[in-house]
Amino acid sequence: MPDTETTATIIVKPKTPEGWMMVTPRLHSKIYFHGRQRALHFARAYANLHRPVKICVLNDRGEVEAEEIFAELFHDSGEATPRAEIAEE
């Protein structure tokens, strides 16, 4: 498992009054979505390309609802193998 203190964190959270947003430190910007699933789908695709990274999904109270960790790609006999861990609270 990667060191979570040095891993970048992508935050997916509700946007008031409606919709969802993804915030990433690497882009220094916010991306807005109409639905939660679209935001999560995009965040997972982005995370898969920018490993190591952690996705934190926040609820409307700002509490962590779920986390996904996308670890570095490890090389096993010449092939890259993704190893992602999913932790839900």
N, CA, C and O atoms as a MOPAC input file, in Angstrom:
PM7 MOZYME 1SCF
protein

 N      0.84100 1    -1.17700 1     0.00000 1
 C      0.00000 1     0.00000 1     0.00000 1
 C      0.88200 1     1.23500 1     0.00000 1
 O      1.88200 1     1.27700 1     0.71700 1
 N      0.52300 1     2.26700 1    -0.80900 1
 C      1.35000 1     3.45600 1    -0.87800 1
 C      1.26900 1     4.27300 1     0.40200 1
 O      0.33300 1     4.13900 1     1.19000 1
 N      2.25600 1     5.10700 1     0.58700 1
 C      2.26100 1     6.02100 1     1.72900 1
 C      1.18100 1     7.06800 1     1.47800 1
 O      1.31900 1     7.88800 1     0.57000 1
 N      0.11200 1     7.05300 1     2.26500 1
 C     -1.01600 1     7.93900 1     2.01100 1
 C     -0.69800 1     9.39900 1     2.30100 1
 O     -1.44000 1    10.27800 1     1.86500 1
 N      0.37100 1     9.68200 1     3.01600 1
 C      0.73000 1    11.07500 1     3.27200 1
 C      1.33700 1    11.72700 1     2.03000 1
 O      1.24300 1    12.94400 1     1.87300 1
 N      1.95500 1    10.94600 1     1.14900 1
 C      2.55100 1    11.50100 1    -0.05100 1
 C      1.72300 1    11.23100 1    -1.29900 1
 O      2.05400 1    11.72100 1    -2.37900 1
 N      0.64700 1    10.45500 1    -1.16400 1
 C     -0.23100 1    10.16100 1    -2.28300 1
 C     -1.17800 1    11.32700 1    -2.50700 1
 O     -1.74100 1    11.86800 1    -1.55500 1
 N     -1.35500 1    11.71600 1    -3.77100 1
 C     -2.30700 1    12.78600 1    -4.09000 1
 C     -3.71700 1    12.30900 1    -3.79000 1
 O     -4.01200 1    11.11900 1    -3.89700 1
 N     -4.58300 1    13.23100 1    -3.41700 1
 C     -5.96400 1    12.89000 1    -3.08800 1
 C     -6.91500 1    13.61500 1    -4.01500 1
 O     -6.84200 1    14.83400 1    -4.17000 1
 N     -7.81200 1    12.85400 1    -4.63200 1
 C     -8.88800 1    13.39700 1    -5.44800 1
 C    -10.13100 1    13.38900 1    -4.57300 1
 O    -10.44700 1    12.37700 1    -3.94800 1
 N    -10.83000 1    14.49800 1    -4.52600 1
 C    -12.03800 1    14.58400 1    -3.71600 1
 C    -13.24700 1    14.68000 1    -4.63500 1
 O    -13.28400 1    15.50100 1    -5.55100 1
 N    -14.23500 1    13.82800 1    -4.37600 1
 C    -15.51000 1    13.86300 1    -5.09000 1
 C    -16.55800 1    14.21300 1    -4.04400 1
 O    -16.71700 1    13.50900 1    -3.04700 1
 N    -17.27700 1    15.31600 1    -4.28700 1
 C    -18.23900 1    15.77200 1    -3.27500 1
 C    -19.43600 1    16.44200 1    -3.93000 1
 O    -19.36700 1    16.88400 1    -5.07700 1
 N    -20.54800 1    16.51300 1    -3.17700 1
 C    -21.72900 1    17.18800 1    -3.71300 1
 C    -21.46500 1    18.67800 1    -3.90500 1
 O    -20.71500 1    19.29900 1    -3.15100 1
 N    -22.09700 1    19.22800 1    -4.92600 1
 C    -21.99300 1    20.66500 1    -5.19200 1
 C    -23.37600 1    21.26300 1    -4.95900 1
 O    -24.36000 1    20.84600 1    -5.57000 1
 N    -23.43300 1    22.23300 1    -4.07800 1
 C    -24.72700 1    22.85100 1    -3.81300 1
 C    -25.02600 1    23.88900 1    -4.88000 1
 O    -24.08800 1    24.56300 1    -5.30500 1
 N    -26.21000 1    24.06700 1    -5.33200 1
 C    -27.42100 1    23.42400 1    -4.86700 1
 C    -27.67700 1    22.05500 1    -5.48700 1
 O    -28.48200 1    21.29000 1    -4.95500 1
 N    -27.01400 1    21.72200 1    -6.59800 1
 C    -27.19300 1    20.39800 1    -7.17800 1
 C    -25.93600 1    20.00300 1    -7.95000 1
 O    -25.13500 1    20.85900 1    -8.32400 1
 N    -25.77100 1    18.71300 1    -8.18200 1
 C    -24.63500 1    18.20600 1    -8.92800 1
 C    -23.50600 1    17.73200 1    -8.02500 1
 O    -23.63800 1    17.69700 1    -6.80100 1
 N    -22.39800 1    17.36900 1    -8.65200 1
 C    -21.21500 1    16.86600 1    -7.96000 1
 C    -19.98200 1    17.51500 1    -8.56200 1
 O    -20.01900 1    18.00300 1    -9.69100 1
 N    -18.89300 1    17.52200 1    -7.81200 1
 C    -17.64200 1    18.07000 1    -8.32800 1
 C    -16.48200 1    17.17500 1    -7.94500 1
 O    -16.52100 1    16.47800 1    -6.93100 1
 N    -15.44600 1    17.20600 1    -8.77600 1
 C    -14.19900 1    16.51000 1    -8.50600 1
 C    -13.11700 1    17.56200 1    -8.35200 1
 O    -12.97600 1    18.44900 1    -9.19400 1
 N    -12.35400 1    17.45900 1    -7.27400 1
 C    -11.26800 1    18.39500 1    -7.00500 1
 C     -9.97400 1    17.58700 1    -6.98000 1
 O     -9.86700 1    16.59000 1    -6.26600 1
 N     -9.00400 1    18.02400 1    -7.76000 1
 C     -7.72900 1    17.32900 1    -7.78900 1
 C     -6.58200 1    18.31800 1    -7.63000 1
 O     -6.58200 1    19.37300 1    -8.26400 1
 N     -5.60800 1    17.98800 1    -6.79300 1
 C     -4.49100 1    18.90300 1    -6.58300 1
 C     -3.58600 1    19.04100 1    -7.80100 1
 O     -2.93600 1    20.07100 1    -7.97600 1
 N     -3.53900 1    18.02600 1    -8.63300 1
 C     -2.65200 1    18.08300 1    -9.80400 1
 C     -3.15600 1    19.04400 1   -10.86200 1
 O     -2.35700 1    19.66800 1   -11.56100 1
 N     -4.47000 1    19.17500 1   -10.99100 1
 C     -5.04200 1    20.10800 1   -11.96200 1
 C     -5.27400 1    21.48900 1   -11.37300 1
 O     -5.44900 1    22.45900 1   -12.11200 1
 N     -5.27700 1    21.58500 1   -10.05500 1
 C     -5.56400 1    22.85100 1    -9.36200 1
 C     -6.88300 1    23.45200 1    -9.83200 1
 O     -7.01000 1    24.66500 1   -10.00300 1
 N     -7.86900 1    22.56600 1   -10.03900 1
 C     -9.16300 1    23.05300 1   -10.48900 1
 C    -10.27100 1    22.11300 1   -10.02500 1
 O    -10.02200 1    21.04600 1    -9.46500 1
 N    -11.50300 1    22.55000 1   -10.28100 1
 C    -12.68700 1    21.75800 1    -9.96500 1
 C    -13.38600 1    21.41900 1   -11.27500 1
 O    -13.48000 1    22.25100 1   -12.17700 1
 N    -13.87100 1    20.19400 1   -11.36500 1
 C    -14.62600 1    19.75800 1   -12.54000 1
 C    -16.02600 1    19.40100 1   -12.05500 1
 O    -16.17800 1    18.65400 1   -11.08900 1
 N    -17.04600 1    19.93100 1   -12.71800 1
 C    -18.42400 1    19.75900 1   -12.27900 1
 C    -19.14200 1    18.70500 1   -13.10500 1
 O    -18.89700 1    18.56500 1   -14.30300 1
 N    -20.05300 1    17.94800 1   -12.44000 1
 C    -20.81500 1    16.87500 1   -13.07600 1
 C    -22.27100 1    16.96300 1   -12.63100 1
 O    -22.57600 1    17.48500 1   -11.55900 1
 N    -23.16800 1    16.44100 1   -13.47700 1
 C    -24.59100 1    16.45000 1   -13.13800 1
 C    -24.96300 1    15.34800 1   -12.16000 1
 O    -25.93300 1    15.48500 1   -11.41400 1
 N    -24.20700 1    14.25700 1   -12.15200 1
 C    -24.55500 1    13.14600 1   -11.28000 1
 C    -23.34900 1    12.56700 1   -10.56300 1
 O    -22.20800 1    12.74500 1   -10.98900 1
 N    -23.62100 1    11.86900 1    -9.46600 1
 C    -22.56700 1    11.24300 1    -8.65400 1
 C    -21.80800 1    10.18700 1    -9.44200 1
 O    -20.57900 1    10.13000 1    -9.39200 1
 N    -22.54500 1     9.34500 1   -10.17300 1
 C    -21.89700 1     8.26300 1   -10.92100 1
 C    -20.95000 1     8.79500 1   -11.99300 1
 O    -19.87900 1     8.22800 1   -12.20800 1
 N    -21.33000 1     9.86500 1   -12.65800 1
 C    -20.44100 1    10.45900 1   -13.66900 1
 C    -19.17700 1    11.00100 1   -13.02900 1
 O    -18.08100 1    10.84300 1   -13.56600 1
 N    -19.33400 1    11.64200 1   -11.87600 1
 C    -18.17300 1    12.18000 1   -11.16200 1
 C    -17.23700 1    11.05600 1   -10.73300 1
 O    -16.02100 1    11.16700 1   -10.89100 1
 N    -17.80100 1     9.96800 1   -10.18500 1
 C    -16.98900 1     8.83600 1    -9.75200 1
 C    -16.32600 1     8.12700 1   -10.92500 1
 O    -15.16600 1     7.72400 1   -10.83400 1
 N    -17.04800 1     7.97500 1   -12.01400 1
 C    -16.48500 1     7.32100 1   -13.20400 1
 C    -15.28100 1     8.11400 1   -13.72500 1
 O    -14.23700 1     7.53800 1   -14.03100 1
 N    -15.43300 1     9.42800 1   -13.82300 1
 C    -14.33600 1    10.26600 1   -14.30500 1
 C    -13.16900 1    10.24800 1   -13.32000 1
 O    -12.01300 1    10.15600 1   -13.73200 1
 N    -13.46700 1    10.33600 1   -12.01400 1
 C    -12.41300 1    10.32600 1   -10.99200 1
 C    -11.61900 1     9.02600 1   -11.04000 1
 O    -10.39400 1     9.04500 1   -10.91600 1
 N    -12.30300 1     7.90000 1   -11.21800 1
 C    -11.60700 1     6.60100 1   -11.30300 1
 C    -10.73300 1     6.52000 1   -12.54300 1
 O     -9.61600 1     6.00700 1   -12.47400 1
 N    -11.21600 1     7.01400 1   -13.67100 1
 C    -10.42000 1     7.00900 1   -14.89700 1
 C     -9.19500 1     7.90700 1   -14.73800 1
 O     -8.09400 1     7.53900 1   -15.14600 1
 N     -9.38800 1     9.07300 1   -14.14900 1
 C     -8.28200 1    10.00100 1   -13.91000 1
 C     -7.27100 1     9.37900 1   -12.94200 1
 O     -6.06200 1     9.46000 1   -13.16300 1
 N     -7.76900 1     8.76300 1   -11.87500 1
 C     -6.89400 1     8.13800 1   -10.87900 1
 C     -6.08600 1     7.00000 1   -11.48400 1
 O     -4.91300 1     6.81900 1   -11.16000 1
 N     -6.71300 1     6.24400 1   -12.35300 1
 C     -6.02600 1     5.12000 1   -12.99400 1
 C     -4.83700 1     5.59200 1   -13.82100 1
 O     -3.84800 1     4.87100 1   -13.95300 1
 N     -4.92600 1     6.78400 1   -14.37100 1
 C     -3.83700 1     7.33600 1   -15.19100 1
 C     -2.79900 1     8.10100 1   -14.38200 1
 O     -1.70500 1     8.36300 1   -14.88200 1
 N     -3.11600 1     8.46300 1   -13.14800 1
 C     -2.22600 1     9.30200 1   -12.33900 1
 C     -1.86700 1     8.64600 1   -11.01000 1
 O     -1.89700 1     9.29900 1    -9.96700 1
 N     -1.53500 1     7.38300 1   -11.04300 1
 C     -1.17100 1     6.63400 1    -9.84000 1
 C      0.14400 1     7.12200 1    -9.26700 1
 O      0.97000 1     7.62300 1   -10.03000 1
 N      0.39000 1     7.00700 1    -7.97400 1
 C     -0.53900 1     6.61000 1    -6.92200 1
 C     -1.43600 1     7.77200 1    -6.53500 1
 O     -1.00800 1     8.92500 1    -6.50300 1
 N     -2.68100 1     7.44900 1    -6.24300 1
 C     -3.65600 1     8.46700 1    -5.88300 1
 C     -4.76700 1     7.83800 1    -5.04200 1
 O     -5.02700 1     6.63800 1    -5.13000 1
 N     -5.40700 1     8.65900 1    -4.23600 1
 C     -6.52400 1     8.19900 1    -3.41000 1
 C     -7.74400 1     9.03300 1    -3.76200 1
 O     -7.65200 1    10.25200 1    -3.90600 1
 N     -8.89800 1     8.36600 1    -3.90200 1
 C    -10.16400 1     9.06300 1    -4.12500 1
 C    -10.92300 1     9.06900 1    -2.80900 1
 O    -11.12500 1     8.01800 1    -2.20000 1
 N    -11.34100 1    10.24200 1    -2.37200 1
 C    -12.19500 1    10.37800 1    -1.18200 1
 C    -13.55000 1    10.87800 1    -1.64600 1
 O    -13.64700 1    11.92000 1    -2.29400 1
 N    -14.59500 1    10.13500 1    -1.31400 1
 C    -15.96000 1    10.55000 1    -1.63100 1
 C    -16.57300 1    11.11100 1    -0.35200 1
 O    -16.65900 1    10.42400 1     0.66600 1
 N    -16.99100 1    12.35800 1    -0.42400 1
 C    -17.57800 1    13.02600 1     0.73600 1
 C    -19.09200 1    13.10100 1     0.59500 1
 O    -19.61700 1    13.17400 1    -0.51600 1
 N    -19.79100 1    13.08100 1     1.73100 1
 C    -21.24600 1    13.26100 1     1.68900 1
 C    -21.56200 1    14.75100 1     1.83200 1
 O    -20.65500 1    15.58200 1     1.86900 1
 N    -22.83900 1    15.07700 1     1.91100 1
 C    -23.22100 1    16.49700 1     1.96100 1
 C    -22.81800 1    17.19100 1     3.25800 1
 O    -22.86200 1    18.42000 1     3.32800 1
 N    -22.42800 1    16.44100 1     4.28600 1
 C    -21.93800 1    17.02600 1     5.54700 1
 C    -20.41500 1    17.14700 1     5.56400 1
 O    -19.84000 1    17.60000 1     6.55300 1
 N    -19.75500 1    16.74200 1     4.46500 1
 C    -18.30400 1    16.82800 1     4.38000 1
 C    -17.57700 1    15.66700 1     5.02300 1
 O    -16.35700 1    15.71500 1     5.18300 1
 N    -18.30800 1    14.61300 1     5.39800 1
 C    -17.70200 1    13.43000 1     6.00600 1
 C    -17.29900 1    12.44200 1     4.91900 1
 O    -17.93800 1    12.36400 1     3.87000 1
 N    -16.23100 1    11.68700 1     5.17700 1
 C    -15.76700 1    10.69500 1     4.20900 1
 C    -16.75900 1     9.53700 1     4.16900 1
 O    -17.00200 1     8.86700 1     5.17300 1
 N    -17.32000 1     9.32100 1     2.99100 1
 C    -18.28400 1     8.25200 1     2.77800 1
 C    -17.59300 1     6.98400 1     2.27500 1
 O    -17.97600 1     5.87200 1     2.63700 1
 N    -16.57300 1     7.16500 1     1.43900 1
 C    -15.82500 1     6.03800 1     0.88900 1
 C    -14.46400 1     6.52100 1     0.41500 1
 O    -14.28100 1     7.70000 1     0.11500 1
 N    -13.51100 1     5.59500 1     0.34900 1
 C    -12.17200 1     5.88700 1    -0.17400 1
 C    -11.75100 1     4.76500 1    -1.10800 1
 O    -12.07000 1     3.59800 1    -0.88400 1
 N    -11.04100 1     5.13100 1    -2.14100 1
 C    -10.44100 1     4.15800 1    -3.04400 1
 C     -8.98600 1     4.54300 1    -3.23600 1
 O     -8.67400 1     5.71200 1    -3.46200 1
 N     -8.09900 1     3.57300 1    -3.14800 1
 C     -6.67300 1     3.83000 1    -3.31500 1
 C     -6.19700 1     3.15700 1    -4.59800 1
 O     -6.38900 1     1.95700 1    -4.79300 1
 N     -5.58400 1     3.93900 1    -5.45500 1
 C     -5.00200 1     3.43100 1    -6.68500 1
 C     -3.48300 1     3.45400 1    -6.51000 1
 O     -2.84600 1     4.49900 1    -6.64000 1
 N     -2.92400 1     2.29600 1    -6.21500 1
 C     -1.49600 1     2.18000 1    -5.94000 1
 C     -0.68200 1     2.24500 1    -7.22600 1
 O     -1.22400 1     2.18500 1    -8.32900 1
 N      0.63000 1     2.37000 1    -7.05800 1
 C      1.54500 1     2.32700 1    -8.20200 1
 C      1.34400 1     1.02100 1    -8.94800 1
 O      0.90400 1     0.02900 1    -8.36700 1
 N      1.66200 1     1.01800 1   -10.22600 1
 C      1.63300 1    -0.22800 1   -10.98400 1
 C      2.89800 1    -1.01000 1   -10.67000 1
 O      4.00800 1    -0.48400 1   -10.74500 1
 N      2.71000 1    -2.26500 1   -10.31900 1
 C      3.84700 1    -3.13500 1   -10.03500 1
 C      4.11300 1    -3.99400 1   -11.25600 1
 O      3.18900 1    -4.35600 1   -11.98500 1
 N      5.35800 1    -4.31500 1   -11.47100 1
 C      5.73600 1    -5.11400 1   -12.63000 1
 C      6.00400 1    -6.54400 1   -12.20300 1
 O      6.91300 1    -6.80600 1   -11.41500 1
 N      5.20600 1    -7.47600 1   -12.72800 1
 C      5.38200 1    -8.89600 1   -12.47500 1
 C      5.76800 1    -9.56200 1   -13.79200 1
 O      4.96200 1    -9.62000 1   -14.72100 1
 N      6.95800 1   -10.04700 1   -13.86900 1
 C      7.48700 1   -10.73100 1   -15.05100 1
 C      7.24900 1    -9.94700 1   -16.34000 1
 O      6.83000 1   -10.50000 1   -17.35700 1
 N      7.52500 1    -8.64900 1   -16.27000 1
 C      7.46100 1    -7.82800 1   -17.46900 1
 C      6.11200 1    -7.21400 1   -17.77300 1
 O      6.02100 1    -6.38400 1   -18.67800 1
 N      5.05200 1    -7.58400 1   -17.05500 1
 C      3.73400 1    -7.01000 1   -17.31000 1
 C      3.31900 1    -6.14200 1   -16.12900 1
 O      3.54400 1    -6.50500 1   -14.97500 1
 N      2.71900 1    -5.00700 1   -16.41800 1
 C      2.24200 1    -4.12400 1   -15.35300 1
 C      0.93500 1    -4.68000 1   -14.80400 1
 O      0.04400 1    -5.05800 1   -15.56500 1
 N      0.82600 1    -4.72800 1   -13.50400 1
 C     -0.36900 1    -5.24800 1   -12.84800 1
 C     -0.93100 1    -4.16800 1   -11.92900 1
 O     -0.25900 1    -3.76100 1   -10.98200 1
 N     -2.15800 1    -3.69100 1   -12.19000 1
 C     -2.73600 1    -2.69500 1   -11.28200 1
 C     -3.18000 1    -3.36200 1    -9.99400 1
 O     -3.73300 1    -4.46200 1   -10.00100 1
 N     -2.92800 1    -2.67900 1    -8.89400 1
 C     -3.38600 1    -3.16400 1    -7.58900 1
 C     -4.09900 1    -2.02900 1    -6.88900 1
 O     -3.46300 1    -1.10800 1    -6.37700 1
 N     -5.41400 1    -2.09100 1    -6.86500 1
 C     -6.20900 1    -1.05000 1    -6.21700 1
 C     -6.88000 1    -1.63500 1    -4.98500 1
 O     -7.34700 1    -2.77400 1    -4.99800 1
 N     -6.92100 1    -0.85700 1    -3.94300 1
 C     -7.59400 1    -1.27600 1    -2.72400 1
 C     -8.77900 1    -0.34500 1    -2.49500 1
 O     -8.66800 1     0.87100 1    -2.65200 1
 N     -9.90300 1    -0.92600 1    -2.12400 1
 C    -11.10100 1    -0.15000 1    -1.87000 1
 C    -11.46600 1    -0.29700 1    -0.40200 1
 O    -11.58700 1    -1.40800 1     0.11400 1
 N    -11.63600 1     0.81700 1     0.25100 1
 C    -12.01200 1     0.80200 1     1.67000 1
 C    -13.23200 1     1.67100 1     1.85600 1
 O    -13.22900 1     2.83900 1     1.46600 1
 N    -14.27900 1     1.11800 1     2.44600 1
 C    -15.48800 1     1.89500 1     2.72400 1
 C    -15.70300 1     1.93800 1     4.22200 1
 O    -15.44900 1     0.96600 1     4.93400 1
 N    -16.16900 1     3.06700 1     4.68100 1
 C    -16.44800 1     3.21600 1     6.11300 1
 C    -17.90600 1     3.00600 1     6.38000 1
 O    -18.34200 1     3.08900 1     7.52800 1

